[in-house]
Amino acid sequence: FTITVSLSSIPSCATYRLTVERTDSGEEVYMEFGEDVMTWTMEDTAFVEDGGTYRITVDSLGGADCDRRYLLTIGYQ
């Protein structure tokens, strides 16, 4: 299977941080700062334990207040 997490429609002049973390180990598997679109994809691979519970966090690092909207999309195949 494949899981894709995408953060888009970020307000202009704003910087956001997208973080994906495995909650059972505390391992940060993805972190990116961006102003446009950020996408993380995890594909199922043989002999790698990638199952579990993940936490997705979105932080505004500047240029946007709490009233500004963005689009967080989580998809799987």
Steps between C-alpha positions, in 0.01 A plus 500: 500500500600865466411790732538859384476807725481835325480854638386757245309828458743662742423873525740726313776651714465215751741223594374170635669191641363151428622225734422126494605300807464135604330521838619161630871584455495881490692481171452802276466349153437824309531872563496781247457877507314649208304778342321319218431124502665231714446128437620189684446150360551169679497182292479151644835324463609145571693428822438850644263551794311815406165415659382678809350828608618829355444859613473778241568852625461830314657814649491858374850644525407850395284708274166339587270522798249243625229627263697408185410171332708228337413160354630178658436191287565141610452234235576131463501236230 
